[in-house]
Amino acid sequence: MKIRIDKLTKQYGDFRAGDELSLEVNDGELVGLLGPSGCGKSTTLFMLSGLTEPSSGKIYFGDRDVTEIPPEDREIGLVFQNYALYPHMTVLDNIMFPLINRRVPKEEARKRAEEMAEIVHLEGLLNRKPKALSGGQQQRVAIARALVKKPQVLLLDEPLSNLDAKLRISTREEIRRIQQEVRITTIFVTHDQEEAMSISDRIAVMDRGRLQQYERPQDMYLNPVNEFVANFLGMPQINMFEGELRDEGIFLADKLLRRREDMSEGHDLRNGRYRMGIRPENFEIDPEGLKERALHVRMTGRDLLVFFNIGDTELRLLAHSDHNFKKGDEFSISVRPGQIMIFDGDGRTMAKV
């Protein structure tokens, strides 16, 4: 089922939770709606489900305009943040419930529920009650219940937010496995960029109700269209600073970061001050580079996050733990080619040099 959203808007007084949002989701694709709290991602999902009525715009499932069709007739499966399982029912009864509600014969409903339980790896837990399950198992019950009625679209609202960090990782892989196995078009809401980037075919990043960028995760990370997306994606966060472009190249506090003749783009940019960004992993330890001193060092596992100053600007670089940096150590760095982002006054990306 292909989904098309055309200028979808939801107005609450002076506030727009969705602001002329337009995008397409291909058949069988998994798309993440990503953005900070209050950006409109959950409102968009609820408009897709029919639980929230749009102020204007259209929603199409395939060639069918579903904008004014009630939720029960949209052929969707919806999984909420809190799972909403029935505590007095067994796992099997929870999964069967939508079918029983639709008056599917009990034996057929049981067979379909057992088949769905196998897909989500719950076949040995069918007689348990929800309280006897882990958070990840409860999530899979909720997904199985949403899928057992064979919907055309699966909608997930912050599906992993109630799980601890380790369980989130394993459960998001389960969601991706299940989605690919049943080949259902899926949209899920999250504020966790790592979660979205790890399992999405494409990501839609939103801010204040507006779509900022819609792209494959790696393409978006490498080529953000504006400063908001560059800031929002990436952990640790991108280094942002006021740099100066001169005839000789790009400077920060009179230190030359990139010679103009070595710039991969933006040769025709005027001299002047610009907002710029460098991701921490795009600094290289380079004996011939700029000499700096570590202000402090934080271990992030495989890598070290090293803090240092150029002028009055604090920056961060990621270095492999083999370097064994500690506070006060001196080191020399350069910036990898094509990895300084330059933004215009409206925050749009002008060049990567």
N, C-alpha and C positions, 0 to 999 in steps of 0.2 A: 504494500500500500504506500503510494507516494503521498506526501503531505505538502500542501502549499499554503503559506500564510501571506495574505495580501493586505498591507497597510493596516494591520491589526492595532487597535487603540483601545485603551481602557482609561477613562477619566474619572477621578474622584475629586470633585470640586476643582481646585486649581492644579491638582497633582495628577500627572499621567504615569500610571504604572506600566503602561505599554504605549509607545509613541510611534505610530505608523510603522510597525514592525513587519518586515517582509523577508521571507526566506523559504527555501524548499528543502525537504528531506526526502532523499531517494528511497525507493523500495528496499527494505532490509537493512537500512542504515541505522547506526546508533549515533545520536547527536546529543551532546551535552549543552545545556543552557547554563552558562557560567557568569558569575558577577558578584559584586558585594551585596550585603543585606540591603533590601529596599530598591534593588535595581529593576524589579519587575519580572524576574524569571519564574517565580511560582505563580504569579498572576497569569502569565502567558500560558503556563501548563494548565491552569484551571480553566482558561478560556478554550484551550484545545479539548479539554475533557467535557466541556459544557456546564461545569459547575459555576463558572463566572460568565456573565453575559458581556460581550464586548460593546464598547460605545460606538465603534465603527470598524470597518474592515471586514474581510472575508476569510473563512477557513475552508479548505478543500481537502477531502480525503479521496485521493484519486481524482476522478472528474466530478465527484459529488460535493455540492455545497452543503456543509454540515453546520454552518454558522448558527442557525436557529433550530437545529435538531436537538432534542433532549439527550442527556448523557446515556441513558439506557438504550438508545437507538443508534449510537455512534460506533458500535463495535470496537470499544476500547477496553483495555485492562488498565486499572489504575492502582498503584501501590503508594500508600501514604507513608509519611515519615515515621509514624508510630505503629505501623503494620496493621492495626485495627483487627487483630484476630479475636475470635470468640473464645474466651477463656474456659468455658464449660464444655467445649467441643474438642474431640480428638483432632489430630492432624488430618486424618482422612476426612472427617466430617467438615472441617474447615475448608478443605480443598473442594469437596463435593458441593458445598453450600450454594454457589451460583447456579449450578446445574439443577439442583433440587428446586431452587427458586424459580427456574424456568420450566419446571415440570418435566424434566428429562427423567425417563424411567430409572428407578433406583439402581438396578443392576448395571445399566449402561453408564450411569453417573459414577458408580464405584469403579468400573473398568477404566473410564477416562481419567479419574482421579488417581488411580494407581499407576497408570502410564505416565501421567504428569509428575508424580512423585519420583518415579525412576529418573526422569530427565533432570530433576533438581537434586537428585541423590538423597532422597528422604525415605526410600522404600522400607528401611528398617525401623522407622519411627512413627508409623502411621497410627499406632494406638496410644501415643503419648498426648498429653495436654500441653498447651503452649508454655505453661510455667515450668515444665520439665525440659525445655529446649534452651539452647544458647541463643544469643541475639542473632547470630548468623543463620542458625536453623530457622528461627522465627521469620527472618527476612525471606528465606527460601519458601516457606509455607505461604507467605503473602504473595510472592511471585507466582507460585504454582496456582494459587486460587485465582489470580488475575488472568492466567494463561489458559486455564482448563476450559473456559468457554470459547476458546479459539478466536480471540479478537484479532482485528486487523492492525491495531496499534497498541503499543505498551507505553504507558506514561508513569514515570517514577519521580516522586517528589522527595528530594534529599534522602535517598534510600539507605544511606550508610551513616547518617549523622549520629545515631544512637549507639554505634559500636565503638569499641576501643581501637586504638591505632593499628594493632596487629591484625585484628579481626576484619577491619575495614579493607586491608590489602587483599586478604584471601577472599572476602565476600565480593569485592568488586570484580575479581577475576571470575568468580562463579557467575555473576550477572552477565559478563561478557560471553562466557561459554554457553550459558543457557540461551542468550539472545541469538548467538550464531547458530546454535543447534536448531532452534525453531524458526530462524530467519524472519523474525518479526521486526517491523519498523519501530524503533524505540527512541523516545526522547526522555532524558532525565535531567533533573535540576540539581545543581550542586554549587556550593561556594568554594569547594576544595579544588584548586587548579590541578594538583597532582592526580587526583581521582579522575577528573575530566580528561586530562591529557593521556592517561594510561589506557583507557578503554574506548574512547570516542573515535568514530571515523572522522567526524568534524565537530568543531566547537563553535558555538555562538556566544561571544562575549558581549554582555549588556551593561549599560550604565545609565541610570536615571531614565529607564524605560526605552532607551534607544539602543539599537544594534550597533556595536562598534566595529566588529569584524566577525566574519563567518568563514572558517578555513580549516584545513587539516591541522592537527595540533602542532606538528613539527614546523610546518610552513608559517603558522602564526607566531610561534616562538621565535623563529629566526627572522621573520619579516613583519613585525607589528606595524599596523597602519598609522598608529598614533601613540602619543606618550602614555595615555591611559592604559592601553593594552600592554605596552612595554613594561609599565610599572606593575600591572596586575599579574602578569605571567612571570614566573621565575622565582625560585627559592634556592639560595638567598636572593633578595630583591636586586634589581638592576641598580647600578650606581648612576644617579642623576646629578648633573652639575651645570654651571654656567661656563661654557668654554668660549674661546675667542678664535675666529678664523682670520688669519693674516695672510699676507703674500707668501710667507714661508710655510704656513700650514696651520694646524690646530694646536692651540696652547691652552694650558690650565695653569694659572699663576706663574706665567713666564716659563713653564716647562713644556717643551715641544713633544706632543703626543703622536703627531702624524705629519710628515712632510707633505706639502701640497702635491709634489710630483709623484708621491706614493699613494695618493687618494684614489680609490677604485671608482668612486662616483663623486658627483657634486663639484666638478672642476669649475663650473660657471657660477657657483655661489658667491655672493658678495661678501667682502670682508665685514666683520662685525661680531657681536656677541650672540650666541645661540644656546638654547637648552640642548644638552647632549646626554647620551647614556652609554655606559659600557657594562656589560654583564660581568659579574665577578670571575667567571670561568674564562673570560676572554683576555685577561692579563696573562702574560707569559713571563716566567723567570728567564731573564736574558742578561748574561754578564756584560753585554754592551749597552744595556738600556739605562733607564733613569734609576739613580740610587735613592732608595727609600729606607725607612726604619719602621719596624713593627710596633704599633702602639699596644696592641694586645692580640692574642691568638685564641681562637675557639675551635675545639675539635668537633667535627660534624660526622665522624665515623671514618670513612675512607679518606676524607679530605680535611684540610685545615682551612678555616676562614680567618684570613689575616687582615687586620685593620691597620690603615696607614693614612697619613695626611699628605696631600699636595697643596701647599699654601694653607688656606683655612678650610679646605674641603676634605672631609673624611671619606675615604673610599675603602672598598673591601675586595679582596681577591681570594679565589679558591686555588689552593695548591695541594698537591698530593702529600699525604702524611709522611712520605719518604723524606721530604725536605726538612722535617723536624724543626720548624721555626718556633721561636719563643719570643716573648716580649723583649724589645730592645735590639733584636737582631737586625742587621743591615742586609739588604738584598737589592737586586737590580731587576727592573721589569720593562717590558714593552707591551703594546697592545696588538693582538693578532690582526692581520690585514683584514679590512672590510668589516670591522666589528665596533666602530664608533658610530652610534646613531645620532643624527642631527635632526632636530625638530623645529618647525616654524613657530610663529607667535600664537597660532591656534592649536598647537600641539600635534600637528600632522607630521608624519615622517617625511623628511625631504631627501635624505641620502643615508647610506651606510658606507663609511669610508675606512 
